[in-house]
Amino acid sequence: MFFKTEDKNKNLDQTGELKLKDYDKIWTKFCFLDESGSLDPKAAPFFTVGLIKCSQPYYLYSKLVYERNKRNFHDEMKFNKLSRRNIDFAKFAVDSFLDTRSIWFYSYTLDKQGNYFQREFNGNPWNAYEQISIRLAESALSPNEILMLLADHVTTPKNVHYEICVKDKMNKKAGRLAMAGVCRFDSKGNDLLQIVDLFIGAINYDLKIATGIVGNGDKHKKELLRFIKESIGIKDFTGGFRNKKFNIFVDQDLKQRLPLQYKNGLNSRL
């Protein structure tokens, strides 16, 4: 079972019971979604989908744009491209996210060789990508909210209709208008999608270290990973993590890969 957020705003009307004249009772939230670990099942063992939800992207976005111009830094932030040139700005972006109010991060990690992945999604990464996107959105949704999902562009097979399916299935599951629309575009033009990439890249990298997939590792990736873990107060991501700002889920199939010292100290499943 997927993790659930707390039951928020119990006394507010359900969106399905509201009329257009009640627009001031409806919260519209932006969600920024990205995936890490490659949709190719042979390319990487772990698959993580992450999502940032916020009311006003402007506040975080404008802070990052101002700092970019101040530093004359205009490169894309990607975990897999961390270097001496961009590590400081990546840390600034993480700090800026943590300092921003009314913003949340959700993620879900699967072992693509695990039993759950094979059983639940028939080993199909495209099906997993769609279904996990919906689960993340469901977890992020509050009773009085309508979400707008902005996802990083991924080239999909012709029979995959991600935008249509995610919106339709999300609204049917909620029994109301819960997802106003879904749009995918290149993350190079959006700093919030890039922050999602930093978080999910760090989660995947930590799991690779824990399971021995990464040897000595890359010093810049390890530096940002250490910075993120120290900033949110966690030893490692093997058991997931949850507080008021983060809801990070790691599937139990991954436990089978862990060395004994991790298994003995593994956090309970969220």
ROFIVEX-874131 format. One line per field, with one value per residue: x, y, z of N, C-alpha, C in turn. Coordinates in nm, 2 decimals, always signed. Example, Ala and Ser with C-alpha at 12.3 -4.5 7.8 and 13.67 -1.06 7.14 Angstrom:
<atoms>
npx = +1.32_+1.28
npy = -0.57_-0.22
npz = +0.78_+0.71
capx = +1.23_+1.37
capy = -0.45_-0.11
capz = +0.78_+0.71
cpx = +1.32_+1.29
cpy = -0.33_+0.00
cpz = +0.78_+0.79
</atoms>
This chain:
<atoms>
npx = +0.08_+0.04_+0.19_+0.02_-0.09_-0.15_-0.49_-0.61_-0.77_-1.03_-1.29_-1.35_-1.54_-1.59_-1.43_-1.60_-1.85_-1.86_-1.95_-1.90_-1.92_-1.81_-1.54_-1.34_-1.31_-1.17_-0.86_-0.59_-0.33_+0.01_+0.19_+0.51_+0.67_+0.91_+1.13_+1.37_+1.63_+1.59_+1.37_+1.42_+1.43_+1.67_+1.87_+1.91_+1.88_+1.70_+1.40_+1.27_+1.02_+0.94_+0.78_+0.70_+0.48_+0.31_+0.17_+0.22_+0.44_+0.60_+0.74_+0.96_+1.07_+1.14_+1.33_+1.54_+1.59_+1.67_+1.91_+2.05_+2.10_+2.25_+2.48_+2.55_+2.49_+2.37_+2.32_+2.17_+2.03_+2.12_+2.13_+2.29_+2.49_+2.64_+2.91_+3.22_+3.17_+2.89_+2.80_+2.77_+2.55_+2.35_+2.33_+2.24_+1.99_+1.86_+1.85_+1.69_+1.45_+1.39_+1.36_+1.13_+0.78_+0.48_+0.52_+0.58_+0.74_+0.72_+0.79_+0.85_+1.00_+1.10_+1.23_+1.33_+1.37_+1.23_+0.98_+0.73_+0.73_+0.72_+0.49_+0.28_+0.30_+0.34_+0.61_+0.64_+0.78_+0.66_+0.39_+0.43_+0.54_+0.33_+0.13_+0.25_+0.29_+0.02_-0.04_+0.14_+0.03_-0.23_-0.16_-0.07_-0.29_-0.54_-0.86_-0.99_-0.87_-0.75_-0.54_-0.26_-0.06_+0.27_+0.51_+0.83_+0.95_+0.94_+1.03_+0.79_+0.65_+0.43_+0.19_+0.15_-0.02_+0.03_-0.04_-0.32_-0.42_-0.33_-0.46_-0.73_-0.76_-0.69_-0.90_-1.12_-1.06_-1.07_-1.33_-1.42_-1.34_-1.02_-0.77_-0.67_-0.53_-0.26_+0.07_+0.37_+0.70_+1.03_+1.27_+1.49_+1.41_+1.29_+1.32_+1.20_+1.13_+1.39_+1.49_+1.34_+1.47_+1.72_+1.66_+1.54_+1.75_+1.95_+1.83_+1.81_+2.09_+2.18_+2.06_+2.19_+2.45_+2.41_+2.34_+2.56_+2.60_+2.72_+3.06_+3.34_+3.23_+3.10_+3.25_+3.12_+2.85_+2.82_+2.87_+2.65_+2.45_+2.51_+2.48_+2.20_+2.09_+2.18_+2.06_+1.79_+1.78_+1.84_+1.97_+2.00_+1.83_+1.72_+1.50_+1.30_+1.14_+0.98_+0.83_+0.69_+0.73_+0.84_+0.77_+0.88_+0.89_+1.01_+1.02_+0.97_+1.09_+1.35_+1.49_+1.59_+1.83_+2.00_+2.30_+2.37_+2.41_+2.25_+1.99_+1.94_+1.90_+1.70_+1.44_+1.09_+0.83_+0.67
npy = -0.12_+0.22_+0.52_+0.75_+1.08_+1.31_+1.36_+1.63_+1.95_+1.88_+1.99_+2.14_+2.19_+1.93_+1.94_+1.85_+1.92_+2.19_+2.49_+2.70_+2.96_+2.93_+2.96_+3.08_+2.90_+2.69_+2.55_+2.58_+2.40_+2.37_+2.11_+1.96_+1.72_+1.46_+1.19_+0.95_+0.73_+0.60_+0.49_+0.26_-0.07_-0.22_-0.04_+0.08_-0.01_+0.09_+0.28_+0.60_+0.82_+1.16_+1.44_+1.78_+1.99_+2.29_+2.61_+2.87_+2.89_+3.10_+3.22_+3.06_+3.02_+3.28_+3.35_+3.18_+3.25_+3.52_+3.47_+3.32_+3.51_+3.69_+3.54_+3.49_+3.24_+2.99_+2.73_+2.41_+2.24_+1.93_+1.61_+1.41_+1.55_+1.69_+1.90_+2.07_+2.32_+2.36_+2.27_+2.44_+2.60_+2.42_+2.33_+2.58_+2.59_+2.37_+2.45_+2.68_+2.57_+2.43_+2.65_+2.77_+2.84_+2.65_+2.43_+2.11_+1.79_+1.48_+1.13_+0.82_+0.51_+0.23_-0.10_-0.22_-0.48_-0.62_-0.82_-0.68_-0.48_-0.64_-0.78_-0.59_-0.41_-0.56_-0.57_-0.35_-0.05_+0.19_+0.17_+0.16_+0.42_+0.58_+0.50_+0.54_+0.81_+0.89_+0.79_+0.94_+1.20_+1.15_+1.12_+1.37_+1.52_+1.73_+1.76_+2.00_+2.07_+2.14_+2.00_+2.09_+1.94_+1.94_+1.79_+1.65_+1.62_+1.31_+1.09_+0.88_+0.55_+0.52_+0.42_+0.50_+0.73_+0.95_+1.20_+1.22_+0.99_+1.00_+1.23_+1.16_+0.92_+1.00_+1.18_+1.01_+0.84_+1.01_+1.09_+1.34_+1.67_+1.67_+1.68_+1.92_+1.95_+1.81_+1.85_+1.81_+1.91_+2.02_+2.00_+2.17_+2.43_+2.49_+2.56_+2.44_+2.18_+2.09_+2.10_+1.89_+1.68_+1.69_+1.60_+1.34_+1.22_+1.22_+1.05_+0.80_+0.77_+0.74_+0.49_+0.33_+0.34_+0.22_-0.04_-0.13_-0.09_+0.14_+0.22_+0.37_+0.61_+0.93_+1.24_+1.49_+1.42_+1.27_+1.47_+1.65_+1.48_+1.42_+1.67_+1.72_+1.51_+1.58_+1.83_+1.77_+1.60_+1.31_+0.97_+0.78_+0.69_+0.44_+0.33_+0.50_+0.82_+1.07_+1.38_+1.70_+1.83_+1.65_+1.34_+1.05_+0.75_+0.42_+0.12_-0.21_-0.43_-0.35_-0.40_-0.65_-0.64_-0.52_-0.49_-0.66_-0.48_-0.26_-0.38_-0.46_-0.22_-0.10_+0.14_+0.14_+0.05_+0.31
npz = +0.00_-0.07_+0.07_+0.28_+0.32_+0.60_+0.72_+0.59_+0.65_+0.72_+0.77_+0.55_+0.25_+0.01_-0.31_-0.52_-0.44_-0.46_-0.63_-0.92_-0.82_-0.58_-0.59_-0.43_-0.22_-0.31_-0.35_-0.57_-0.68_-0.79_-0.93_-0.97_-1.15_-1.18_-1.30_-1.20_-1.28_-1.51_-1.75_-1.89_-1.83_-1.80_-1.77_-1.52_-1.17_-0.99_-0.96_-0.94_-0.88_-0.84_-0.68_-0.65_-0.47_-0.46_-0.38_-0.48_-0.71_-0.79_-0.58_-0.49_-0.74_-0.84_-0.65_-0.72_-0.98_-0.95_-0.80_-0.99_-1.19_-1.04_-0.99_-1.24_-1.34_-1.54_-1.60_-1.64_-1.36_-1.26_-1.11_-1.20_-1.33_-1.16_-1.05_-0.98_-1.07_-1.04_-0.80_-0.57_-0.64_-0.66_-0.39_-0.29_-0.41_-0.29_-0.02_-0.06_-0.13_+0.11_+0.28_+0.18_+0.23_+0.25_+0.07_-0.07_-0.08_-0.25_-0.30_-0.46_-0.47_-0.65_-0.68_-0.98_-1.04_-0.85_-0.69_-0.65_-0.85_-1.08_-1.04_-0.99_-1.20_-1.42_-1.50_-1.67_-1.74_-1.83_-1.76_-1.49_-1.45_-1.51_-1.33_-1.08_-1.09_-1.06_-0.80_-0.65_-0.69_-0.58_-0.32_-0.26_-0.28_-0.13_+0.03_-0.06_-0.30_-0.63_-0.87_-1.08_-1.30_-1.39_-1.58_-1.64_-1.97_-2.13_-2.38_-2.51_-2.60_-2.89_-2.81_-2.56_-2.36_-2.17_-2.06_-2.10_-1.98_-1.71_-1.61_-1.66_-1.51_-1.26_-1.19_-1.20_-1.00_-0.78_-0.80_-0.87_-1.00_-0.98_-1.10_-1.30_-1.53_-1.73_-1.83_-2.02_-2.04_-2.14_-1.89_-1.87_-1.89_-1.65_-1.31_-1.09_-1.16_-1.19_-0.93_-0.82_-0.96_-0.84_-0.58_-0.62_-0.76_-0.57_-0.38_-0.52_-0.56_-0.30_-0.23_-0.41_-0.32_-0.07_-0.14_-0.26_-0.53_-0.62_-0.61_-0.50_-0.58_-0.69_-0.60_-0.59_-0.62_-0.39_-0.20_-0.23_-0.17_+0.10_+0.20_+0.17_+0.33_+0.58_+0.61_+0.62_+0.82_+0.84_+0.83_+0.63_+0.32_+0.30_+0.44_+0.37_+0.44_+0.64_+0.71_+0.80_+0.56_+0.38_+0.21_+0.16_+0.00_+0.00_-0.16_-0.02_-0.15_-0.21_+0.02_+0.01_-0.12_+0.05_+0.26_+0.57_+0.78_+0.71_+0.69_+0.95_+1.07_+0.94_+0.87_+0.96_+0.73_+0.55
capx = +0.00_+0.12_+0.18_-0.09_-0.07_-0.25_-0.62_-0.60_-0.88_-1.15_-1.41_-1.38_-1.62_-1.52_-1.44_-1.71_-1.97_-1.85_-1.99_-1.80_-1.92_-1.73_-1.40_-1.25_-1.29_-1.09_-0.71_-0.53_-0.19_+0.10_+0.28_+0.62_+0.71_+1.02_+1.16_+1.51_+1.66_+1.57_+1.25_+1.47_+1.45_+1.80_+1.97_+1.94_+1.80_+1.60_+1.32_+1.21_+0.94_+0.93_+0.68_+0.69_+0.36_+0.32_+0.06_+0.28_+0.58_+0.67_+0.83_+1.09_+1.13_+1.20_+1.45_+1.64_+1.62_+1.76_+2.05_+2.12_+2.15_+2.35_+2.60_+2.57_+2.49_+2.25_+2.32_+2.06_+2.07_+2.09_+2.21_+2.39_+2.58_+2.70_+3.05_+3.27_+3.11_+2.75_+2.76_+2.72_+2.42_+2.26_+2.30_+2.15_+1.85_+1.80_+1.83_+1.58_+1.33_+1.36_+1.32_+1.00_+0.66_+0.37_+0.57_+0.60_+0.80_+0.68_+0.86_+0.82_+1.11_+1.08_+1.33_+1.27_+1.38_+1.16_+0.85_+0.62_+0.73_+0.68_+0.35_+0.19_+0.31_+0.38_+0.74_+0.63_+0.82_+0.57_+0.28_+0.48_+0.56_+0.19_+0.06_+0.32_+0.25_-0.11_-0.03_+0.20_-0.07_-0.33_-0.11_-0.05_-0.42_-0.62_-1.01_-1.04_-0.77_-0.75_-0.40_-0.22_+0.06_+0.38_+0.61_+0.94_+0.92_+1.00_+0.98_+0.72_+0.60_+0.31_+0.07_+0.14_-0.08_+0.05_-0.12_-0.46_-0.45_-0.31_-0.57_-0.86_-0.77_-0.69_-1.03_-1.21_-1.03_-1.12_-1.48_-1.44_-1.23_-0.90_-0.65_-0.72_-0.46_-0.12_+0.16_+0.51_+0.80_+1.17_+1.30_+1.59_+1.35_+1.21_+1.40_+1.13_+1.16_+1.53_+1.50_+1.29_+1.57_+1.83_+1.62_+1.53_+1.88_+2.01_+1.77_+1.86_+2.23_+2.20_+2.02_+2.29_+2.56_+2.37_+2.33_+2.69_+2.61_+2.82_+3.18_+3.38_+3.13_+3.15_+3.26_+3.02_+2.72_+2.82_+2.87_+2.51_+2.37_+2.54_+2.42_+2.05_+2.06_+2.21_+1.96_+1.65_+1.80_+1.82_+2.10_+2.00_+1.70_+1.68_+1.37_+1.21_+1.15_+0.86_+0.80_+0.59_+0.77_+0.88_+0.70_+0.96_+0.86_+1.10_+0.95_+1.04_+1.17_+1.48_+1.55_+1.66_+1.96_+2.08_+2.39_+2.32_+2.40_+2.13_+1.87_+1.91_+1.86_+1.60_+1.32_+0.97_+0.77_+0.58
capy = +0.00_+0.35_+0.60_+0.85_+1.21_+1.33_+1.41_+1.78_+2.03_+1.79_+2.07_+2.21_+2.12_+1.86_+2.01_+1.80_+1.98_+2.33_+2.55_+2.80_+3.08_+2.90_+2.95_+3.12_+2.79_+2.59_+2.58_+2.53_+2.37_+2.33_+1.99_+1.94_+1.58_+1.41_+1.06_+0.92_+0.58_+0.55_+0.40_+0.14_-0.16_-0.27_+0.06_+0.11_-0.10_+0.16_+0.38_+0.69_+0.94_+1.26_+1.55_+1.90_+2.05_+2.42_+2.70_+2.98_+2.86_+3.22_+3.26_+2.98_+3.04_+3.41_+3.35_+3.11_+3.34_+3.63_+3.42_+3.28_+3.63_+3.74_+3.46_+3.46_+3.09_+2.96_+2.59_+2.32_+2.16_+1.78_+1.54_+1.33_+1.64_+1.77_+1.92_+2.18_+2.44_+2.38_+2.21_+2.54_+2.65_+2.31_+2.35_+2.69_+2.55_+2.28_+2.54_+2.77_+2.48_+2.41_+2.78_+2.81_+2.79_+2.59_+2.36_+1.98_+1.69_+1.34_+1.05_+0.67_+0.44_+0.09_-0.19_-0.27_-0.63_-0.67_-0.89_-0.59_-0.42_-0.73_-0.82_-0.48_-0.33_-0.65_-0.54_-0.25_+0.07_+0.29_+0.15_+0.20_+0.56_+0.64_+0.46_+0.60_+0.95_+0.90_+0.77_+1.06_+1.30_+1.12_+1.14_+1.51_+1.59_+1.76_+1.76_+2.12_+2.11_+2.09_+2.00_+2.10_+1.86_+1.97_+1.68_+1.66_+1.55_+1.18_+1.03_+0.76_+0.48_+0.58_+0.37_+0.56_+0.86_+0.98_+1.32_+1.19_+0.88_+1.05_+1.32_+1.09_+0.82_+1.07_+1.24_+0.90_+0.79_+1.11_+1.11_+1.48_+1.73_+1.68_+1.71_+2.01_+1.92_+1.75_+1.90_+1.77_+1.99_+2.00_+2.05_+2.27_+2.56_+2.50_+2.53_+2.35_+2.04_+2.06_+2.07_+1.75_+1.60_+1.69_+1.52_+1.20_+1.17_+1.19_+0.93_+0.69_+0.75_+0.68_+0.35_+0.26_+0.32_+0.12_-0.18_-0.17_-0.07_+0.24_+0.19_+0.49_+0.71_+1.07_+1.32_+1.59_+1.36_+1.24_+1.60_+1.70_+1.38_+1.44_+1.80_+1.70_+1.43_+1.66_+1.94_+1.73_+1.52_+1.16_+0.90_+0.73_+0.68_+0.30_+0.30_+0.62_+0.94_+1.15_+1.48_+1.79_+1.88_+1.54_+1.21_+0.97_+0.61_+0.32_-0.01_-0.31_-0.52_-0.31_-0.45_-0.78_-0.61_-0.44_-0.56_-0.69_-0.36_-0.18_-0.46_-0.46_-0.08_-0.04_+0.20_+0.07_+0.10_+0.42
capz = +0.00_-0.08_+0.19_+0.28_+0.40_+0.70_+0.67_+0.61_+0.61_+0.73_+0.78_+0.43_+0.15_-0.10_-0.43_-0.60_-0.39_-0.48_-0.75_-0.97_-0.74_-0.46_-0.63_-0.32_-0.13_-0.38_-0.36_-0.69_-0.65_-0.90_-0.90_-1.07_-1.14_-1.26_-1.27_-1.20_-1.28_-1.64_-1.78_-1.95_-1.71_-1.80_-1.75_-1.38_-1.09_-0.91_-1.04_-0.85_-0.93_-0.74_-0.71_-0.56_-0.47_-0.40_-0.41_-0.56_-0.76_-0.81_-0.47_-0.51_-0.88_-0.85_-0.57_-0.79_-1.10_-0.90_-0.77_-1.12_-1.25_-0.95_-1.00_-1.38_-1.36_-1.62_-1.64_-1.58_-1.24_-1.27_-1.01_-1.27_-1.39_-1.06_-1.07_-0.90_-1.12_-1.01_-0.67_-0.47_-0.67_-0.62_-0.25_-0.27_-0.46_-0.19_+0.09_-0.09_-0.12_+0.26_+0.34_+0.13_+0.30_+0.17_-0.04_-0.02_-0.17_-0.24_-0.39_-0.46_-0.53_-0.68_-0.74_-1.10_-1.05_-0.74_-0.71_-0.66_-0.98_-1.18_-1.02_-1.00_-1.33_-1.53_-1.55_-1.77_-1.68_-1.87_-1.68_-1.35_-1.45_-1.51_-1.20_-0.96_-1.10_-1.00_-0.66_-0.59_-0.70_-0.48_-0.18_-0.24_-0.29_-0.02_-0.01_-0.13_-0.39_-0.77_-0.90_-1.22_-1.31_-1.49_-1.57_-1.73_-2.10_-2.16_-2.51_-2.48_-2.72_-2.95_-2.75_-2.42_-2.36_-2.03_-2.01_-2.10_-1.88_-1.57_-1.58_-1.66_-1.40_-1.13_-1.17_-1.18_-0.86_-0.68_-0.81_-0.89_-1.07_-0.89_-1.18_-1.40_-1.66_-1.73_-1.94_-2.01_-2.12_-2.11_-1.75_-1.89_-1.87_-1.52_-1.19_-0.99_-1.21_-1.17_-0.79_-0.81_-1.01_-0.74_-0.47_-0.66_-0.79_-0.44_-0.32_-0.59_-0.54_-0.17_-0.24_-0.49_-0.22_+0.04_-0.19_-0.31_-0.67_-0.64_-0.54_-0.44_-0.61_-0.74_-0.48_-0.59_-0.59_-0.24_-0.13_-0.23_-0.09_+0.24_+0.24_+0.17_+0.44_+0.70_+0.61_+0.66_+0.95_+0.81_+0.81_+0.49_+0.26_+0.28_+0.49_+0.34_+0.53_+0.64_+0.81_+0.75_+0.42_+0.29_+0.22_+0.07_+0.02_-0.07_-0.16_+0.06_-0.23_-0.21_+0.14_-0.02_-0.17_+0.15_+0.35_+0.70_+0.87_+0.68_+0.72_+1.09_+1.12_+0.84_+0.92_+0.93_+0.61_+0.56
cpx = +0.09_+0.10_+0.07_-0.05_-0.18_-0.38_-0.64_-0.74_-1.01_-1.28_-1.44_-1.46_-1.54_-1.54_-1.56_-1.84_-1.97_-1.90_-1.89_-1.80_-1.84_-1.58_-1.30_-1.23_-1.21_-0.95_-0.66_-0.38_-0.11_+0.18_+0.38_+0.67_+0.82_+1.05_+1.32_+1.53_+1.64_+1.45_+1.29_+1.50_+1.59_+1.91_+2.01_+1.84_+1.68_+1.53_+1.25_+1.14_+0.92_+0.84_+0.70_+0.55_+0.37_+0.20_+0.11_+0.42_+0.66_+0.77_+0.96_+1.15_+1.20_+1.32_+1.57_+1.68_+1.71_+1.90_+2.12_+2.18_+2.26_+2.49_+2.64_+2.58_+2.36_+2.25_+2.20_+2.12_+2.02_+2.18_+2.32_+2.50_+2.65_+2.85_+3.09_+3.21_+2.97_+2.71_+2.70_+2.58_+2.31_+2.23_+2.21_+2.01_+1.78_+1.76_+1.70_+1.45_+1.29_+1.31_+1.18_+0.88_+0.56_+0.42_+0.61_+0.67_+0.75_+0.76_+0.83_+0.93_+1.08_+1.21_+1.27_+1.28_+1.31_+1.03_+0.73_+0.61_+0.68_+0.53_+0.25_+0.19_+0.35_+0.52_+0.75_+0.66_+0.72_+0.44_+0.31_+0.49_+0.42_+0.12_+0.12_+0.29_+0.11_-0.11_+0.03_+0.10_-0.19_-0.29_-0.10_-0.18_-0.49_-0.77_-1.05_-0.95_-0.80_-0.60_-0.38_-0.08_+0.15_+0.49_+0.72_+0.91_+1.00_+0.94_+0.92_+0.68_+0.47_+0.19_+0.05_+0.09_-0.09_-0.04_-0.27_-0.50_-0.43_-0.42_-0.70_-0.87_-0.77_-0.83_-1.13_-1.19_-1.09_-1.27_-1.51_-1.33_-1.11_-0.77_-0.70_-0.65_-0.32_-0.05_+0.30_+0.59_+0.94_+1.21_+1.42_+1.54_+1.28_+1.29_+1.33_+1.15_+1.30_+1.56_+1.45_+1.40_+1.69_+1.79_+1.61_+1.66_+1.96_+1.96_+1.82_+2.01_+2.26_+2.17_+2.13_+2.42_+2.53_+2.37_+2.46_+2.70_+2.71_+2.94_+3.22_+3.29_+3.19_+3.14_+3.16_+2.88_+2.71_+2.81_+2.73_+2.43_+2.39_+2.47_+2.27_+2.02_+2.08_+2.11_+1.83_+1.66_+1.77_+1.96_+2.11_+1.85_+1.65_+1.54_+1.27_+1.23_+1.02_+0.86_+0.70_+0.61_+0.80_+0.80_+0.77_+0.94_+0.96_+1.04_+1.04_+1.12_+1.32_+1.56_+1.63_+1.80_+2.06_+2.18_+2.32_+2.30_+2.29_+2.00_+1.84_+1.86_+1.76_+1.48_+1.20_+0.91_+0.67_+0.43
cpy = +0.12_+0.43_+0.70_+0.97_+1.22_+1.38_+1.55_+1.84_+1.95_+1.87_+2.14_+2.13_+2.05_+1.94_+1.97_+1.86_+2.13_+2.37_+2.65_+2.92_+3.06_+2.90_+2.99_+3.01_+2.68_+2.64_+2.51_+2.52_+2.32_+2.21_+1.98_+1.80_+1.54_+1.27_+1.04_+0.77_+0.52_+0.46_+0.27_+0.04_-0.22_-0.17_+0.09_+0.03_-0.03_+0.27_+0.47_+0.80_+1.03_+1.38_+1.66_+1.96_+2.19_+2.51_+2.81_+2.95_+2.98_+3.25_+3.19_+3.01_+3.17_+3.42_+3.29_+3.19_+3.45_+3.58_+3.37_+3.41_+3.70_+3.67_+3.44_+3.31_+3.05_+2.82_+2.52_+2.25_+2.02_+1.71_+1.47_+1.42_+1.73_+1.78_+2.04_+2.31_+2.47_+2.33_+2.32_+2.59_+2.54_+2.31_+2.47_+2.66_+2.46_+2.36_+2.63_+2.69_+2.47_+2.54_+2.83_+2.75_+2.73_+2.52_+2.22_+1.89_+1.55_+1.26_+0.90_+0.60_+0.29_+0.02_-0.26_-0.42_-0.70_-0.74_-0.79_-0.52_-0.51_-0.77_-0.71_-0.41_-0.42_-0.62_-0.43_-0.11_+0.19_+0.29_+0.20_+0.35_+0.63_+0.62_+0.53_+0.75_+0.98_+0.89_+0.88_+1.18_+1.28_+1.15_+1.29_+1.58_+1.61_+1.77_+1.88_+2.17_+2.06_+2.11_+2.03_+2.04_+1.90_+1.87_+1.70_+1.57_+1.42_+1.13_+0.89_+0.68_+0.54_+0.53_+0.42_+0.70_+0.91_+1.09_+1.29_+1.09_+0.93_+1.14_+1.25_+0.99_+0.89_+1.13_+1.13_+0.85_+0.88_+1.13_+1.26_+1.54_+1.75_+1.72_+1.80_+1.99_+1.87_+1.80_+1.86_+1.87_+1.97_+2.07_+2.16_+2.41_+2.58_+2.46_+2.44_+2.20_+2.00_+2.03_+1.93_+1.65_+1.58_+1.59_+1.37_+1.14_+1.13_+1.07_+0.80_+0.66_+0.69_+0.53_+0.27_+0.24_+0.22_-0.02_-0.22_-0.15_+0.03_+0.21_+0.31_+0.61_+0.84_+1.16_+1.43_+1.54_+1.33_+1.36_+1.65_+1.61_+1.40_+1.57_+1.79_+1.62_+1.51_+1.77_+1.89_+1.63_+1.37_+1.10_+0.84_+0.72_+0.54_+0.26_+0.41_+0.72_+1.02_+1.25_+1.58_+1.83_+1.76_+1.41_+1.12_+0.82_+0.52_+0.18_-0.12_-0.41_-0.48_-0.36_-0.57_-0.76_-0.55_-0.53_-0.57_-0.57_-0.27_-0.25_-0.45_-0.32_-0.02_+0.02_+0.12_+0.13_+0.20_+0.38
cpz = +0.00_+0.04_+0.17_+0.36_+0.51_+0.64_+0.70_+0.58_+0.62_+0.72_+0.65_+0.33_+0.05_-0.23_-0.52_-0.56_-0.41_-0.62_-0.80_-0.88_-0.61_-0.48_-0.52_-0.21_-0.19_-0.39_-0.49_-0.66_-0.77_-0.85_-1.01_-1.05_-1.24_-1.22_-1.28_-1.20_-1.41_-1.66_-1.85_-1.84_-1.70_-1.76_-1.61_-1.29_-1.02_-0.99_-0.94_-0.92_-0.81_-0.78_-0.60_-0.58_-0.40_-0.45_-0.51_-0.60_-0.77_-0.70_-0.47_-0.64_-0.89_-0.77_-0.65_-0.92_-1.06_-0.87_-0.89_-1.18_-1.17_-0.97_-1.15_-1.41_-1.43_-1.67_-1.58_-1.46_-1.26_-1.18_-1.08_-1.34_-1.29_-1.08_-0.98_-0.95_-1.07_-0.87_-0.57_-0.51_-0.64_-0.47_-0.22_-0.30_-0.35_-0.07_+0.06_-0.08_+0.03_+0.33_+0.29_+0.20_+0.20_+0.05_+0.01_-0.13_-0.14_-0.34_-0.36_-0.53_-0.54_-0.72_-0.86_-1.12_-0.93_-0.78_-0.73_-0.79_-1.08_-1.16_-1.04_-1.14_-1.45_-1.59_-1.65_-1.71_-1.71_-1.79_-1.53_-1.35_-1.44_-1.37_-1.08_-0.97_-1.03_-0.85_-0.59_-0.58_-0.60_-0.34_-0.15_-0.23_-0.16_-0.06_-0.09_-0.24_-0.53_-0.81_-1.05_-1.22_-1.42_-1.48_-1.67_-1.86_-2.10_-2.29_-2.48_-2.61_-2.77_-2.88_-2.60_-2.43_-2.22_-1.99_-2.00_-1.99_-1.74_-1.53_-1.56_-1.54_-1.27_-1.09_-1.14_-1.04_-0.75_-0.68_-0.83_-0.98_-0.97_-0.97_-1.30_-1.54_-1.63_-1.85_-1.91_-2.09_-2.07_-1.98_-1.76_-1.86_-1.74_-1.40_-1.09_-1.03_-1.18_-1.02_-0.76_-0.85_-0.91_-0.63_-0.51_-0.70_-0.67_-0.37_-0.39_-0.57_-0.40_-0.16_-0.31_-0.40_-0.12_-0.01_-0.27_-0.46_-0.71_-0.55_-0.46_-0.46_-0.66_-0.62_-0.48_-0.57_-0.44_-0.16_-0.12_-0.15_+0.06_+0.29_+0.26_+0.30_+0.57_+0.72_+0.66_+0.78_+0.93_+0.79_+0.67_+0.45_+0.24_+0.33_+0.46_+0.45_+0.52_+0.75_+0.75_+0.60_+0.33_+0.32_+0.12_+0.10_-0.06_-0.05_-0.09_-0.02_-0.23_-0.09_+0.11_-0.07_-0.07_+0.22_+0.48_+0.79_+0.84_+0.71_+0.87_+1.14_+1.03_+0.91_+0.88_+0.80_+0.63_+0.53
</atoms>
